[in-house]
Amino acid sequence: MPPISELPPDALPVPAMNGAPPSGYAQILLRVLAISGYGLWIWLGMALVLGMEQIGGCGMRMPLILGSVLVGAGLLLVGLRLSATTDWYGWQPERNRPPTRALLMALVTFLPVLVLLLGDRHGHLAAMRLAGVALLLCSLVSLVYTAYRYRRRLSPGMQRVASSLPVSRLVTAWYGGGLWLWLCTMVQGGPQPPHRAYPWILLLLALALLLGLLEGMRWQSLGGPPGAGVRVPPTRYLAALLVYVLPCAALLLTERYGGGLLAAAVAVPSCLFGKMLEQRVYEKALAGAFSAAG
């Protein structure tokens, strides 16, 4: 099994695979924040690739800074020392080891963010467009690389369980980052004419549906052969309510009744804490399945 230092930010930690207690809520929360930050960067990179220097008539400075804060939240795993094995992309400063490839890729992604912040101030549109392409590619590569790198180090049985991890990870980033971007847009006054929120809402609803299907497949693969399935705990249904039902209801009510800022302020923390709870429950179920198999 790979050491904890090889895990991507949102991957299943090794303790959950060898029967040890799963990660704490604080560690999982910081991982989910980092993935949401990458998702926010992906949305901004896509917008710039499509020639949009603003999203819904609102500036990009706030979501760029917010994405940097969310992605950098993983550094708290080192600073706060939430456990004896916490690190950031495989790097532990007290061991004097060279930076891992995953860490270097994560750091490189901050460079186009800096270019975009400077270009937004000085109006360098060509540089912003190229930086947007770099931001999109770096974010996607960092997410996918760490997921596949993690899967390659698992046993064949665990690779089957984690088969949907790369795709699920990307969709989680897009969905969570989209909710954060929606919140930023509403804080800045909401979409300005001629922009409308309806297409954006439909896209987030589609991502929520896709993510729900992928998470269902992940739980189904955890069950193993017929008759040997892992019982889904009731807490998982509460997590699904927080991740999918409440944010989607807020999106739909916003389109019909308005109040987008209040709805976004409810949807974002609901999804965040729901994903934290869902990951914690999944790790506990995974540890139980590993112990039963052993």
N, C-alpha and C positions, 0 to 999 in steps of 0.2 A: 504494500500500500504506500502511496506517496506521503511524504511528510506534510505537515500543515503549511509549511512555507511554500509549497508548490501550488496552493489552491488559488483560483481566481476569486475576486471579491464576493461573488454571489454563489459560488459552488458549494456543494455539500462537503463540510469539513470531515476530515478523516475520523475524528472521534466518534461521529455518528455511524461510521462504517465498521468499527471494530468493537462495538459494544460499550464504549465509554460514553459519558454524558454528552448530549449535543451542545452546540454553542449557546451562549447566553443571549438574552434578548438584546442587550446593548450591542454585541458584536454583529448580530443579524441585522439590526437596524442600520448600522453604519454601512454594511454591505448593500442593503437595499437603497440607501441614499446615494451611494456611489454609482450604482447601476442606473438610477433615475437621472443622475447628472450626465452620464454618457448618452442616455436617451434624449435629454434636452439638447445636448450638443449635436446629435444626429439630426434632430428637427431643424436646428439653425443652419447646419451645413446643407441640408436639402433645400432649404429656402434660398440660400445664396446661390446654389447651383442653378436653381430655376430663375435666377435674376431678381429675387425679392430682397431688397436691402432693408425692408421692414416687413413685419408679419402683422396682418390685420391693421396696417396703418400705424403700428407701434414700433418703437425702437428696439434694437437687439442688445443694447448695453446691459439692461437688467437681467435678461435670461442668460447672457454670457457669463456675467459675474456669479449668478446663482448656480449655474452649472459647474463653475470652478469650485465653488464652496461645497457642492454636493459630492463631486468626484474627490476632492481633497479630504472629505470626511474620513476616508480610510486611514489617513495619517493619524487620526485619533486612536486607532488600534495600537499604534506604536507609543504615542505620547501618554495615553491613559493606562496602558498595560492592563487591559481587561482580563488577560490571562497570561500564563507563563509562556505561551507559544504564539502570542499575537505578533503579527508583522504586517508589512505592506508589500504586496506582490512578491513575497518570498524574501524580502530584505529585512534583516534585523541589525540595527546599527551597532549594537554592542559586540557583535561577532566578527566585525572587520572583514566581512565577505564582500566580494564585488557585486554590483547590482545585477539582478537577474534581467533576462530579456524582457519579461513581462513588465518589470518596473520601468525599464528604459522606454518601452512603448507607451506606458502610461504618462511618463514625463514629457515625451515628445508631443503628445496631444495638447499639452498646455501652450505650445509655441504658436499654433495658428490662432488660439484664443487671444493671445497677446497682440498678434498682428491685427486681428479684427477689432480689438478695443482701440488700438491706435489709429487704424484706418477709419473707424467710425467717427473719430474726433476730427480728422484732417480731410475726410472725404476722398480717400484713395480707393475708388470703386474697383479698379482692376485688381489691386492687391487684396481687397476684401473678397472678391470672387474666387481668386486662387486659394486664399486662406480658408474659405468655406469648403472648397473641394478637399483640401488637406484635413480640415476638421472632420468632415464626414468620413473620409477613408480611414483616418487614424482611429476614430472612435469605433468604427465597425471592426477594423482589424484587431484592436485591443480586446474587444468583447469576444470575438470569435476565436482568436488565437488562444486565449486563456481557457476557454471552454474545451476546445479540442485537445489542448495540451494536458488538461486535467483528465479527460476521458482516456487518453492513450496510456496513462499510468495506472488505470484501474484493472482489476481482474476481469476476465471475460464476463462473469456473471454480473458484476457491477457496471460494466460497459453497456450491457443490455438495459439495466435499470436507468442509466443516464443517457440513453440514446437520443432523447429529444432535448437534452440540455442546451446545445448551441442555439437551436431555433427558439426554444422557450425563453432563453436569455435575451435574445434580440427583441422578441415581441414584448417581453417584460420591460425592457428599456424604452421601446417606442411608446408603450402605453403609459408608463409612469412619467417619462419625460414629456409626453403630450399633455398630461394633466398639469404638470408644473408650468409648462408654457402657457396653457390656458389661464392659470392663475396670474402669471406675469402680465398677460394681455389685459385681463380684467383690472388688475391693479393700475395699469397705465390708461385706464379709461374705456377699455373694451374695443372691439373692432370698429374702425372708422369707415364711414361710407366711402366707396361702394362695397366694401368687404362685409360679409355676413358670417355669422357663427354657425349656420346650419350645416354647410359641408364639413366643417371642422368637427362638429358634434357627431355626424354620421361616421366619420373616419375613426374617431375614438371609440364609438360603439362597436364598430367592426373589429377593432383591435382587442377590445374587451372580450368579444365573443371568441376570437381566435385564441387568445390567451387562456380562456376557460377550457377550450377543447384540448389544448396542449397540456394544461395542468391535469386534466382528467386522464389523459394518456399516461402521464407520469405516475399517477397513483395506480392506474391499472397495471403498468409494468412492475410496480413495486409488489403487487399482489402475487405474482408468479403463476404457477400452474393452477388450474381450476381446483377448488377445494382447499387451497393453501393460501388464500388471499389474506391480506392484512386488513383488519377491521378499521374502517374509516372513523376516527373519533368525532364526536359532535362538535368539537372546537373547530374542525376543518370547515364545517358549514357556516359557523360564525365568521371565519376568515373569508369565505367566498362572499358572504353578505357585505363585508366591508370592502373587498377588492372590486367586486363587479356590480352588485345590486345598487348600493348607495351612490357610488359615483355616476353610474348610468342614469339613475333616477334624477340626480342633480343636473346632469346634462340635458335631459329631456325637459325638465321643468324650466330650465333656463331659456330654452327656445320658445316655450309657450308663455311663460309668465315674467321673464326677465330675472333680475336679481343675480346676474352672473357672478359678481364678486363673492357674494355670500355662498352660492352653490360651489364655486371653485374652492373657497376656504374650507368647505366641508368635504369635498371629494378628495382633495390631495392628502390630508392626514388620514382619511378613512382608508384609502388605498395603501398608504405607507404602512400603517399599523396592521392592516389586514395581511399584507405580504409578509411582514415580520412574524405574525402569528402563524401563518400558513407554513412558512419555512421551518419554524420551530417544531410544529406538529409533524411535519414531514420527516425531519431529522430524527425525532423520537420514534416514529413508525419505522424508519429505515434501520435504526439501531435495534429495534425489536425484531425485525425481519432477519437481520444478520445473526442475532443471537439464536433465533429459532433454527436458522439454517445450520449453525454450528453445533 
